[in-house]
Every structure is written in structure tokens, then in C-alpha cells.
Amino acid sequence: MRVMLKQTVQNVARSFGYQVSKISESVPKPELLDYPCIDLLDLVMQDYMQQNPDIFFVQIGAHDGLSADPAGRLIRRHPWRGILVEPHPESFKQLLENYQGTDRLVFDQLAIGAEDGTATFYSVRDDIPNLPFWLPQSACLDRQHVWNSLYYWKYVKQLDIPADFDSLITEIPVPSLTMQSLLEKHQVTKLDLLVLATPGFDFEILKMFPFDQYKPPIICFEYLCLKEREACLRFLSGLGYSVGRFASRAVACLDSPTIKWTIGEY
């Protein structure tokens, strides 16, 4: 049982980009480092806008438009036009409030899935105390991912939350569209930037994306939450993208300077 618990903890931690290892009591534990990270998306967009100043973007998983948002600051700084998609009702309400007065943006409350219709969206209940501020952002179409998030914060990060994770997860029926239907609904003809922030689901959206009709020059996605990271990188490489990482995210670009790098190389 102890071995199984240890393996479960390691698997969950690994899904969030961490590795769990035993630290001797005689060795001081490392402190968490809070240091500035170069915003790769900002650098890439600054370069791209020199030749393409009129940016149109689509952001899937916009949440509230502020919290841990890789694109929010850029959207406010530049006169970009775009579509922001967020399925969670409360997050969508906050998203509208945080972008209030901006008439160059379109907002759509729905989930992106494999077919049009209705999907079940899983989220952590908002009446649970002691949750980290960004845990509600783990909400997604994959119940297991939300469960793993709770497990990670309780048993890896030692957060004081109830152990009955199933009772903490709520199910929300939301409208669902495919990427194809979303782009057709809003009559998108030009797409410069695709931003994905759907925990653990970004690769699935990329695999469903109609690259034969739309091929955004720049894609920003959540890297550390992916279950199949290497497969995702190979998929994008096969489409002609090169990829760079920053913090927990990655940026894929067409026609950018590259250096050959082997996965797992240090």
C-alpha cells in the first residue's frame, strides 16, 4: 500500500511537471525561488508585429482574463482584435468585467470539444477554504485532471483540504463547439495567434484544429500540463512549427530561427 501511494504521488506530481524525491533531514531543503521569467510570447509577438501589426487572435480557456494569463497583458497593451472563449460561468462573468469597455473583442461562453452540442465541464467547488488562488483554473473537460490537481495540492504540497476529492468536484453542463465550428461561427478568415489554456487538453485541441484551413503563425499553449509532451512537440514539428518554452508554457512558431535540440538533452 505504501509503495502504491508513493507511486501515485510521483505520477500526479509528474503530470504537473514536478519530480518527487526524498530529502535527507541533514540536508537543508531548497527554498522556493521566485525569479523573473523571460516572456517568450511577448518577444515573439513584438517581432511578428513589425511586419504584421493588425493582430487577430483566438484564446481558448481565457478564464478571468487576469490570473496567470499569458496573453492578457498583451491584449490590453496592443489594439488586437480577437475571440476569447471560456466555459466556466463564474470565470466568464469575471472575464467580461475585466475587459469591460473593450469593443474590439468577442466573448463566447462554451467549451471546445470533438463535436458540437453540450459537454460536461468539471471544476472545483468555489466554497472550499484554503484552496490556492489558481486551483479553479484546473477546471476542464477531464474529471481525472481536476482530481489529480486536488491530490497534488493535498499530498504533495501538503495543503489542508478535504481528502474526499470526489465531493469537491462539481459538474457543469456547457455548450460545446469544435474549433472548426467556432471559427466558422465568428467568420474568422485570418488568425495570427492561437492561445490555449485548457489544462491537460491543449494537445487534444491541437489535434482537432483544422490546420488545412487555418495555420496560425504563432501558438501559445500549456506545456507542463500535457500528458503527451513529446508527442505534442513532434506533432507541431511535423506541421512546420519550432517550439520554445517559458515557465509552464510553450510557444510554437512558423518561420523562426531554430537550433537542433534532442528531447531529454541537457
C-alpha positions in Angstrom: 0.0 0.0 0.0 2.8 2.4 0.9 4.6 1.7 -2.4 1.3 2.2 -4.3 0.8 5.6 -2.6 4.3 6.7 -3.3 3.9 5.8 -7.0 0.6 7.6 -7.2 2.1 10.8 -5.7 5.0 10.6 -8.2 2.7 10.1 -11.1 0.5 13.0 -10.1 3.4 15.3 -9.5 5.0 14.3 -12.8 1.8 15.3 -14.6 2.3 18.9 -13.3 5.9 19.0 -14.3 7.5 18.1 -10.9 9.6 15.2 -9.6 9.2 13.9 -6.1 12.4 12.7 -4.3 13.4 12.0 -0.7 15.5 14.6 1.0 17.7 13.7 4.0 17.0 15.5 7.2 20.7 16.5 7.3 20.4 18.3 4.0 18.7 21.7 4.1 15.5 21.7 2.0 15.7 24.0 -1.0 13.7 27.2 -0.9 11.2 28.1 -3.5 12.7 30.5 -5.9 10.7 33.4 -7.1 12.5 34.9 -10.1 11.5 36.7 -13.3 11.0 34.6 -16.4 11.5 36.0 -19.9 8.1 36.3 -21.5 8.8 34.4 -24.8 5.3 35.1 -26.1 5.9 38.9 -25.7 9.2 38.7 -27.6 7.8 36.6 -30.4 4.8 38.9 -30.8 6.9 42.0 -30.8 9.0 40.6 -33.7 5.9 39.4 -35.6 4.1 42.7 -35.3 6.9 44.5 -37.1 5.6 43.0 -40.3 2.0 42.2 -39.2 0.7 44.9 -36.9 -3.0 44.0 -37.3 -3.3 41.0 -35.0 -6.3 38.7 -34.8 -6.2 36.0 -32.1 -8.3 33.3 -30.6 -7.9 32.4 -26.9 -9.3 29.1 -25.6 -9.6 29.0 -21.8 -9.4 32.7 -21.2 -10.5 32.2 -17.5 -10.9 35.7 -16.0 -8.5 37.5 -18.3 -6.1 38.3 -15.5 -5.0 35.3 -13.4 -1.9 33.6 -14.8 -2.9 34.7 -18.3 -0.1 34.6 -20.8 -1.9 36.9 -23.3 -3.9 39.2 -21.1 -1.3 41.9 -20.7 -0.5 41.9 -24.4 -4.2 42.1 -25.3 -4.6 45.2 -23.1 -1.3 46.8 -24.4 -2.0 46.4 -28.1 -5.1 47.1 -30.2 -5.5 43.4 -31.1 -8.8 42.0 -32.2 -9.9 38.6 -31.2 -12.2 36.0 -29.6 -11.9 34.9 -26.0 -13.6 31.6 -25.1 -14.3 30.5 -21.5 -16.8 27.8 -20.5 -16.9 28.3 -16.7 -19.9 30.6 -15.9 -18.3 32.5 -13.0 -15.0 32.9 -14.8 -16.8 34.1 -17.9 -18.6 36.7 -15.8 -15.3 37.9 -14.4 -13.8 37.9 -17.9 -16.5 40.2 -19.2 -16.0 42.5 -16.2 -12.2 42.6 -16.6 -12.4 43.6 -20.3 -15.3 45.9 -19.8 -15.3 48.8 -22.3 -13.3 47.0 -24.9 -15.2 46.8 -28.2 -12.5 45.0 -30.3 -13.0 41.7 -28.5 -15.7 39.0 -28.8 -16.5 36.7 -25.9 -18.0 33.2 -26.1 -19.0 31.0 -23.2 -18.5 27.5 -24.4 -16.1 24.6 -24.4 -14.1 23.3 -27.3 -14.7 19.6 -27.9 -14.8 16.9 -30.6 -18.3 17.7 -31.6 -21.0 20.4 -31.4 -23.6 20.1 -28.6 -23.2 20.0 -24.8 -20.3 18.9 -22.8 -19.7 18.3 -19.1 -17.2 20.7 -17.5 -15.5 19.7 -14.3 -14.5 22.2 -11.7 -13.5 22.5 -8.0 -16.4 23.9 -5.9 -15.9 27.5 -5.0 -16.9 27.1 -1.4 -13.9 25.1 -0.3 -11.5 27.0 2.1 -7.7 27.0 1.8 -7.5 26.4 -1.9 -4.7 28.1 -3.9 -6.0 31.0 -5.9 -5.4 29.4 -9.2 -6.8 25.9 -8.5 -10.1 26.7 -10.1 -8.2 27.2 -13.3 -7.7 23.4 -13.3 -11.3 23.2 -14.4 -11.6 21.3 -17.7 -13.4 18.5 -19.6 -11.3 15.8 -17.9 -12.5 15.0 -14.4 -9.3 13.0 -13.7 -7.2 16.1 -14.3 -9.2 18.0 -11.7 -8.9 15.1 -9.3 -5.2 14.9 -9.8 -4.9 18.7 -9.1 -6.6 18.2 -5.7 -4.4 15.2 -5.0 -1.3 17.1 -5.8 -2.1 20.0 -3.6 -3.1 17.8 -0.6 -0.4 15.1 -0.6 2.5 16.7 -2.5 2.1 20.3 -1.4 0.6 19.3 2.0 -2.4 21.7 1.7 -5.1 21.4 4.3 -8.1 20.4 2.1 -10.6 17.5 2.5 -9.4 14.1 1.3 -12.8 13.3 -0.3 -11.8 14.7 -3.7 -14.9 13.5 -5.5 -17.1 15.6 -3.2 -15.1 18.7 -4.1 -15.7 18.4 -7.8 -18.7 19.8 -9.4 -20.1 19.1 -12.9 -21.3 21.9 -15.1 -23.1 21.3 -18.4 -21.8 23.8 -21.0 -22.3 24.4 -24.8 -19.6 22.8 -26.9 -18.3 23.5 -30.4 -15.4 22.1 -32.4 -12.6 24.5 -33.4 -13.9 24.4 -36.9 -17.4 25.4 -35.8 -16.1 28.2 -33.6 -14.1 29.7 -36.4 -17.0 29.5 -38.8 -19.4 30.9 -36.3 -17.3 34.1 -36.0 -16.4 34.1 -39.7 -12.7 34.0 -39.0 -10.6 34.4 -42.1 -7.3 35.5 -40.6 -5.7 34.0 -37.5 -2.3 35.3 -36.3 -2.2 33.8 -32.7 -3.9 30.8 -31.1 -3.7 30.8 -27.3 -4.6 27.6 -25.4 -5.0 27.3 -21.7 -7.1 24.2 -21.2 -5.4 22.1 -18.5 -4.2 18.8 -20.0 -6.4 19.3 -23.1 -4.3 21.6 -25.3 -2.9 18.8 -27.3 -6.3 17.4 -28.0 -7.4 20.7 -29.3 -4.3 21.0 -31.5 -5.1 17.5 -32.9 -8.6 18.6 -33.8 -7.6 22.0 -35.1 -8.3 22.5 -38.9 -4.7 23.3 -39.9 -5.5 22.6 -43.5 -7.7 25.7 -43.5 -6.1 27.9 -40.8 -2.5 27.8 -39.8 -1.7 30.4 -37.2 1.9 31.6 -37.3 2.1 31.6 -33.5 0.6 29.2 -30.9 0.9 29.5 -27.2 -0.1 26.5 -25.1 0.3 25.0 -21.6 3.2 22.6 -21.8 3.7 21.2 -18.3 0.0 20.0 -18.0 0.3 17.9 -21.1 0.3 14.1 -20.7 2.0 13.5 -24.0 4.6 16.3 -24.2 6.9 14.6 -26.7 4.1 13.6 -28.9 2.8 17.2 -28.9 6.2 18.6 -29.9 6.5 16.0 -32.7 3.0 16.8 -33.9 3.8 20.6 -34.1 7.2 19.9 -35.7 5.5 17.9 -38.4 3.4 20.9 -39.2 6.5 23.1 -39.6 6.5 24.7 -36.2 9.5 25.3 -33.9 8.9 25.4 -30.2 10.4 27.4 -27.3 9.4 27.1 -23.6 8.9 29.6 -20.9 7.7 29.0 -17.4 4.9 26.3 -17.7 4.1 27.3 -21.2 5.4 26.9 -24.7 5.3 29.0 -27.9 5.2 27.3 -31.3 6.2 29.5 -34.3 6.4 29.1 -38.1 9.4 30.5 -39.9 11.5 31.3 -36.9 15.2 30.8 -36.1 15.8 27.4 -34.7 18.5 25.2 -33.1 18.5 21.4 -33.2 17.7 20.0 -29.8 17.2 16.5 -28.6 14.4 15.8 -26.1 15.9 14.9 -22.8 19.2 16.6 -23.6 20.8 18.9 -21.0 
